[in-house]
Amino acid sequence: MAGNDPQNPKAPVADKTSRSPTVTSGPPSPETNRPPALEPPRSGVDREDTSTVDITPVYDKVSEYVREKITIAGLGHVFPNPEKKKGVHSLSTCEKTMMVVWAVFFTGCVLGCLVLIGLSFKRFVDKPTASTITVVSHDKAGLPFPAVTICNLNLKKNDSDFILNTTYQAIISLYNADKSSQFTSNKKIDHLLNTCTASLSNSIQNATIWDIVSPEMAVNEFIHYCGFLHGADSDVVMCKDLFEPVLTSAGICFTFNGTNKLANSTGRRYGLKLVLNIQQEERPSFSGKLGVKLVIHDGKDIARPSLYGISVPPGFAVDVGVRKMATRDETSEAKCIDNMNLPFFPSDKFQYSQFACRENAVAENIARGSKCNCVIQPDRPPGLYASTPNCTFSKACCLLQEHYTFHPEEIDCPLPCHFEYYEHTASYSSFPHGQYLQVLMEELNMSAEYVKNNFLSIDVFFDDFQVTTTTTKYTYGIETLLGEIGGLLGLFIGVNIINFFELLVLCMDATKLCNKCFKKEKPNKRTNPVELDNVLVTKGSRNSTKPMNTVVGDTVTVN
């Protein structure tokens, strides 16, 4: 290797760019003790290169990792293989241009994918719902017959004591939603208040609503004939004794809750057949309406004649075909509940409904009232109100006041998540006529006019044994969201869940490599050293020389 010859001072100095750097160890030769000549500083371009961070190692690392371990479509074009060349600077202008084009295209695909993913998240947050209808046939096994509640719109008259009848009307006004039967006029309210404040005997003061109505006697007078037929292979069951009195919004009604056998035949030939006598002379109408309210409902649901039902006037026959329906809400939008145990409508006997919750609120308000403190329901529930006295005539004024100060609609009664009900179709005809009219006239010893003004006929039967269930569900759940996100990522950039871990490892490695590069180049940013030829660094006295690392041109001496 050429260098400064001590025997020949005029020997030419070899070009530094043509020499290969060598590394020697040990003490320096004596020729190196003379003062070195300072080398002119390098050009400005060289100084700028030494102070700039070289990104070639980072690019090479990322490019190699992308080619070997990343399976995302398009990244191979953004980080092309330089083909045995070293670094990004070795790429041609055409290759760099294509790299930029692919980078822009890949970035656009990523942005479009992110926008669509954002829309998917918005749809997921909105929680769209849809309802599906499921029809299940029970033709072979049959179905339980629905409960049938009948209410006589005419109230029993008590000629000997009109006060008891007035009390009865005051009590049923608490539940009745029919404005025509409400005591809304000031004249009627004043009449009731005057009746309540009058001096009455103890028998009248202690009379209850059940004492006034006498349901056991009323059902025999009200129902002239009742027959129930399960199917073609069964006999007719006489069912007058199967009706039980219940307190509803229309007063005292009577409910038939079926039998232990399932109905297995359809059509008006089968089912429940009723012939009713409303007794206009003995039971005048105080509401202005005449006839019977027919309510068909589930056996565990309470009757609600104030909300729905069929009104049947005397002198008519109605044929009612029913179909069982059900609703199920599997969402949380309506904040529905599966069940709630109500004190007056316990869950072992009744199916929860919003209407039952409000009826229970009325009964509890009467039972808890500081003035009323009485139970108006016929079935006394065990527990909290087991010892609460029955509502009597002396409580009539209190109950009437409670009716105008308490509003059950304000009670928080959530909807049920599952509810069963019956849809119906009704057809009417004139009744009675012909031979059957003659039979009734002879049996009752009544005129044809009386029979037509008081009798009516009701037939209830199954149209079919199909149960139609309407189910409301969320249509965009977490599984749909993940599936749509996966489809968008695969469509735009060919990404799957494994690629996320690959990118995570790539980011971690690239971060570590960048930190090393910045730490290595950090001293060059603060100083611009001048390299000297034949520099000897000593420390200590002349007799104690400690050689240090010396940079001589491209020669590095390591001590």
ABEGO torsion letter per residue (X at the ends): XBBBBAABAABBBBBAAABBBBBBBEBBBAAAABBBBBBBBBBAAAAAAAABBBAAAAAAAAAAAAAAABABBGAAAABBBAGGBBEAAABBAAAAAAAAAAAAAAAAAAAAAAAAAAAAAAAAAAGBBBBBBBBBBAAAAEBBBBBBBBBBABBBBBAABAAAAAAAAAAAAAABABAAABBABAAAAAAAAAAAABBBBAAAAABBAAAAAGAAAAAAAABABBBBBABAABBBBBAAAABBBBBBAAEBBBBBAEBABBBABBEAABEBBBBBBAGAAABBBAAGBBEBBBBBBBAABBBBAAABEBBBBBGBBBBBBBBBBBBBBABAAAGBBABBBBAABBAAABBBBAAAAAAAAAAAAAAABAAAGBBABABBBBEAAAABBBBBAAAAAAAAAAAAABBAAABBBBBBABBBBBBBBBBBBBOBBEAAAAAAAAAAGBBAAAAAAABBBBBBBBABABBBBBBBBBABBAAAAAAAAAAAAAAAAGBBAAAAAAAAAAAAAAAAAAAAAAAAAAAAAABBBBBBBGBBBBBEBAABBBBBBBBBEABBBBX
